[in-house]
Amino acid sequence: MAAVKHFITESIKKTEIDEFLERKLERAGYGGVTISKTPLGTHIVIYAMRPGLVIGRGGGTIRELASLLEEKFKVPNPQISVSEIEIPELNAYVVASRIASALQRGVHYRRAGFWALNQVMEAGALGAEIIISGKLRTERARYEKFKAGYFPKCGDPPLKYMRKAEFHVQLKPGIFGVRVKIMPPDARFPDKIQIAEEPPPEEEIVKETEETLEPVPEETNNEEEATE
């Protein structure tokens, strides 16, 4: 039971850190965080669209983040590094925040959902699922699902490769929730088999080499004898 309690507290702490960084680095295009423990302390990798805003002038912002994480969340010796998001359309946090900002601007939820889904699929994702929930059309809360591509939900590949994020936005009817799940193009599935091409037999290789070799003309031999 002590081990279960340890994992639960660690997961809660990670979620709190994620929410804190999401609010703090909203202008930098926050795209998630990975936390791993090392012998020297805690290694934290922050993914962002604009890494310069995370680092700050002379590294002031990143030092401030390290001190806040150490004081507020009791993270031992945090070592923060920043990684730039190469393809924002394949990052679930970025897609969810874009949908939320579109809803805040007054864009219809269906238009925002299909627009984001098309962007994700055009970026090369194998599959994607977007769920927008809240008081969409009536006073009763409901949800709308937008799905495309190959998107399994159970087994080891979804647990290993699936990228997911959840975003909340306050609108006039109430709070809307945006949930994004993306299956990246580098995901591998056990039912996807690649058949390797067999190399040609040795006899064909010998015939091709014999055809490429050109015979030496006899005139050159006669000329060499004359010179001698």
C-alpha positions in Angstrom: 0.0 0.0 0.0 2.9 2.3 0.7 4.2 1.9 -2.9 0.8 2.7 -4.3 0.5 5.8 -2.2 4.0 6.9 -3.4 3.1 6.6 -7.0 -0.2 8.4 -6.5 1.5 11.3 -4.7 4.2 11.5 -7.5 1.5 11.6 -10.2 -0.4 14.4 -8.4 2.8 16.4 -8.0 3.6 16.0 -11.7 0.0 17.1 -12.6 0.4 20.2 -10.4 3.7 21.1 -12.0 2.2 20.6 -15.4 -0.7 23.0 -14.6 1.7 25.5 -13.0 4.0 25.6 -16.1 1.0 25.8 -18.4 -0.2 29.0 -16.7 3.3 30.4 -16.4 4.5 29.7 -20.0 1.3 30.4 -21.9 2.9 33.1 -24.1 5.9 30.8 -24.9 3.6 28.1 -26.5 3.9 25.5 -23.7 3.8 22.0 -25.0 4.3 19.7 -22.1 7.0 18.6 -19.6 8.9 15.4 -18.8 10.3 14.9 -15.3 12.9 12.3 -14.4 15.0 11.7 -11.3 18.8 11.5 -11.6 21.6 11.0 -9.0 22.3 14.7 -9.1 18.7 15.8 -8.7 15.6 16.2 -10.9 15.9 16.6 -14.7 13.0 18.6 -16.2 12.5 19.0 -19.9 10.1 21.8 -21.0 8.7 21.7 -24.5 7.8 25.0 -26.0 7.3 26.7 -29.4 9.3 29.7 -28.4 12.2 28.5 -26.2 13.6 32.1 -25.9 10.7 33.2 -23.7 11.2 30.2 -21.4 15.0 30.9 -21.0 14.6 34.6 -20.6 17.3 37.3 -20.9 20.5 35.9 -19.5 18.6 32.8 -18.3 16.7 34.8 -15.7 13.3 33.2 -16.4 14.6 29.6 -16.2 16.4 30.3 -12.9 13.2 31.8 -11.5 11.3 28.7 -12.6 13.9 26.4 -10.9 13.6 28.3 -7.6 9.8 28.3 -7.7 9.7 24.5 -8.4 12.1 23.9 -5.6 10.2 26.1 -3.1 6.6 25.5 -4.0 6.7 21.8 -5.1 9.7 20.6 -3.1 11.5 19.4 -6.3 15.1 18.4 -5.2 17.8 20.3 -7.2 15.8 20.9 -10.4 17.8 21.0 -13.6 15.7 22.6 -16.4 16.4 22.2 -20.1 14.2 23.6 -22.9 13.3 21.7 -26.1 11.8 23.4 -29.1 8.6 21.8 -30.7 9.5 21.0 -34.3 6.0 20.3 -35.5 3.4 22.1 -33.3 0.4 20.3 -35.1 1.6 17.0 -33.6 1.8 18.3 -30.0 -1.5 17.7 -28.1 -1.0 20.7 -25.8 -0.5 23.1 -28.6 -3.6 21.8 -30.5 -5.8 22.0 -27.4 -4.7 25.5 -26.6 -5.4 26.6 -30.2 -8.9 25.2 -30.1 -9.5 26.9 -26.7 -8.3 30.3 -28.1 -10.5 29.8 -31.2 -13.5 29.2 -28.9 -12.7 32.3 -26.9 -12.7 34.3 -30.1 -16.2 33.1 -30.9 -15.5 30.5 -33.5 -18.1 27.7 -33.7 -17.0 24.6 -31.9 -17.5 22.3 -35.0 -15.5 24.6 -37.2 -12.7 24.8 -34.6 -12.8 21.0 -34.1 -12.6 20.1 -37.8 -10.0 22.8 -38.5 -7.7 21.4 -35.8 -8.3 17.8 -36.9 -7.4 18.6 -40.5 -4.2 20.3 -39.4 -3.1 17.4 -37.3 -3.8 14.9 -40.1 -2.0 17.0 -42.7 1.0 17.1 -40.4 1.4 13.4 -40.8 -0.4 11.9 -37.8 -1.6 8.3 -38.0 -4.8 9.2 -36.2 -6.4 11.9 -33.9 -9.4 12.4 -31.7 -10.7 15.7 -30.4 -13.5 16.0 -27.9 -15.1 19.3 -27.1 -17.6 19.2 -24.1 -19.8 21.8 -22.4 -23.0 23.6 -23.1 -22.5 23.5 -26.8 -26.0 24.3 -28.1 -28.4 24.0 -25.2 -28.4 24.5 -21.5 -27.6 20.8 -21.0 -24.0 19.9 -21.3 -23.0 17.4 -24.0 -19.9 16.6 -26.0 -18.9 16.4 -29.7 -16.2 14.0 -30.9 -14.0 14.6 -34.0 -12.0 11.6 -35.1 -9.9 10.6 -38.1 -7.3 8.1 -39.1 -6.0 4.9 -37.5 -6.6 5.3 -33.7 -6.6 2.2 -31.5 -7.5 2.8 -27.8 -6.3 -0.3 -26.1 -3.1 -2.3 -25.9 0.5 -1.3 -25.5 1.0 1.1 -28.5 -1.6 3.6 -27.3 0.0 3.6 -23.8 3.4 4.0 -25.3 3.0 6.4 -28.2 -0.3 8.3 -27.7 0.0 12.0 -27.0 -2.9 13.5 -25.0 -3.7 16.8 -23.4 -6.7 18.5 -21.8 -7.6 22.2 -21.8 -10.4 24.2 -20.1 -11.7 27.5 -21.2 -14.2 29.8 -19.6 -16.9 31.0 -22.0 -20.2 32.9 -21.5 -22.4 29.6 -21.3 -19.9 28.0 -18.9 -16.6 26.1 -18.9 -15.8 24.2 -22.0 -13.4 21.3 -22.0 -11.1 20.4 -24.9 -9.4 16.9 -25.0 -6.9 16.1 -27.7 -5.4 12.7 -28.4 -2.8 12.2 -31.2 -1.2 9.1 -32.6 2.2 10.3 -34.0 3.6 9.0 -37.3 6.5 7.2 -35.6 4.2 4.8 -33.7 4.7 1.1 -34.3 2.0 -1.5 -34.1 2.3 -5.3 -33.9 -0.3 -5.8 -36.7 1.7 -3.6 -39.1 4.1 -6.0 -40.8 6.8 -4.8 -43.2 7.9 -7.4 -45.8 11.6 -7.1 -46.7 12.5 -7.7 -50.3 14.5 -10.8 -50.9 18.0 -10.3 -52.5 18.4 -11.7 -56.0 20.0 -15.2 -56.3 23.8 -15.5 -56.8 23.4 -16.8 -60.4 21.6 -13.6 -61.5 24.3 -11.5 -59.8 27.0 -13.4 -61.7 25.2 -13.0 -65.0 24.8 -9.2 -64.4 28.5 -8.8 -63.6 29.5 -10.8 -66.8 27.3 -8.6 -68.9 28.9 -5.4 -67.6 32.4 -6.6 -68.3 33.4 -5.5 -71.8 35.9 -7.6 -73.8 39.3 -6.1 -74.6 39.7 -5.3 -78.3 42.5 -7.2 -80.2 43.8 -4.0 -81.9 45.2 -2.7 -78.7 47.2 -5.9 -78.2 48.7 -5.7 -81.7 49.7 -2.1 -81.2 51.5 -3.0 -77.9 53.5 -5.7 -79.8 54.5 -3.2 -82.5 55.8 -0.7 -80.0 57.9 -3.4 -78.3 
